Amino acid sequence: MTARARSFGAAAQEYDRLRPAPVPEALRDLVPSTDAAVLDLAAGTGLLSRSLAAVGVTDVVAVEPDDAMRAVLSARSPGARVLAGTAEDIPLPDASVDAVLAASAWHWFDPDAATAEIARVLRPGGVLGLLWSFADPDVDWVAELRRIGRADQQGSAPIVRSGFAVELPPGAPFGPGTSRVFRRSTWMAAEDVAGMLGTYSSVLTLPADERAEVAERARDLIARRVGTDPVLVPFATAVWRAVRASE
Ligand SMILES: C[S@@+](CC[C@H](N)C(=O)[O-])C[C@H]1O[C@@H](n2cnc3c(N)ncnc32)[C@H](O)[C@@H]1O
């Protein structure tokens, strides 16, 4: 894993408090039924696992490589089944889950190894769902905020530029992918919007003085362009979905 892929644990508490959970409607097409067995891959602090629980999904296993992220997940999701592991080496048996979901994480995986592992653990007819939740750059001040947070640099930037059109490796045993975007706005304290930028790998990997400068520029932008506190922040969840083919 690269330094950026490993950077999140340093801010695990703030990550969990400030990052957007998926828009709930986005989960509807991804989970066949509330008693489906679902893998939350690269589960982080459990934002998606808790969203699944909130819509009634009871059989969720969360896999996450970072110790600090996993510790927050376990603390905030009592009773959750949480395993150490990576997308390239999933600690589950063959054909053991009905859905594999990965939120804001596909871009960190080795696509060949991860696709093979996901195909191995999914039952035929099971769903691969890739999600990204983000402040919506279609709104001008948010686009400027994202530039301050260097959201245009590596990380998810290439997948955002492609319009979340995921391409699995050639020959992967999945049907055609389909994409949808779901939107919802959330009130946040201005200070928390500035703090949220500090949970992205593009900022987490900067020296401390540059991280502080990012937060200062974000506060200044919100005061100039929005002028309210709390701030109504437009969020979106982009979803890409494909079905595991039968052998
Ligand atoms: C942006 S966070 C997303 C966390 C969570 N899914 C969410 O929606 O909040 C990316 C996560 O991917 C994990 N990660 C990075 N590389 C990974 C890999 N190769 N396999 C599995 N997880 C990985 C990181 O440790 C981090 O928790």
PDBQT file of the ligand as one rigid body, heavy atoms in Angstrom, charges set to zero:
ROOT
HETATM    1  C1  LIG A 301     -11.114   6.865   2.118  1.00  0.00    +0.000 C 
HETATM    2  S1  LIG A 301     -11.072   5.524   3.238  1.00  0.00    +0.000 S 
HETATM    3  C2  LIG A 301     -12.720   4.831   3.063  1.00  0.00    +0.000 C 
HETATM    4  C3  LIG A 301     -13.177   4.127   4.328  1.00  0.00    +0.000 C 
HETATM    5  C4  LIG A 301     -14.642   3.709   4.346  1.00  0.00    +0.000 C 
HETATM    6  N1  LIG A 301     -14.944   2.738   3.323  1.00  0.00    +0.000 N 
HETATM    7  C5  LIG A 301     -15.544   4.917   4.209  1.00  0.00    +0.000 C 
HETATM    8  O1  LIG A 301     -16.364   4.967   3.295  1.00  0.00    +0.000 OA
HETATM    9  O2  LIG A 301     -15.441   5.841   5.039  1.00  0.00    +0.000 OA
HETATM   10  C6  LIG A 301     -10.088   4.343   2.392  1.00  0.00    +0.000 C 
HETATM   11  C7  LIG A 301      -9.859   3.101   3.233  1.00  0.00    +0.000 C 
HETATM   12  O3  LIG A 301      -9.272   2.108   2.400  1.00  0.00    +0.000 OA
HETATM   13  C8  LIG A 301      -8.337   1.390   3.178  1.00  0.00    +0.000 C 
HETATM   14  N2  LIG A 301      -7.419   0.758   2.230  1.00  0.00    +0.000 N 
HETATM   15  C9  LIG A 301      -6.387   1.306   1.555  1.00  0.00    +0.000 A 
HETATM   16  N3  LIG A 301      -5.821   0.397   0.748  1.00  0.00    +0.000 NA
HETATM   17  C10 LIG A 301      -6.527  -0.768   0.893  1.00  0.00    +0.000 A 
HETATM   18  C11 LIG A 301      -6.438  -2.075   0.321  1.00  0.00    +0.000 A 
HETATM   19  N4  LIG A 301      -5.513  -2.363  -0.596  1.00  0.00    +0.000 N 
HETATM   20  N5  LIG A 301      -7.327  -3.013   0.727  1.00  0.00    +0.000 NA
HETATM   21  C12 LIG A 301      -8.283  -2.714   1.626  1.00  0.00    +0.000 A 
HETATM   22  N6  LIG A 301      -8.404  -1.493   2.203  1.00  0.00    +0.000 NA
HETATM   23  C13 LIG A 301      -7.547  -0.536   1.835  1.00  0.00    +0.000 A 
HETATM   24  C14 LIG A 301      -7.706   2.464   4.061  1.00  0.00    +0.000 C 
HETATM   25  O4  LIG A 301      -7.063   1.905   5.194  1.00  0.00    +0.000 OA
HETATM   26  C15 LIG A 301      -8.919   3.301   4.412  1.00  0.00    +0.000 C 
HETATM   27  O5  LIG A 301      -9.559   2.859   5.585  1.00  0.00    +0.000 OA
ENDROOT
TORSDOF 0
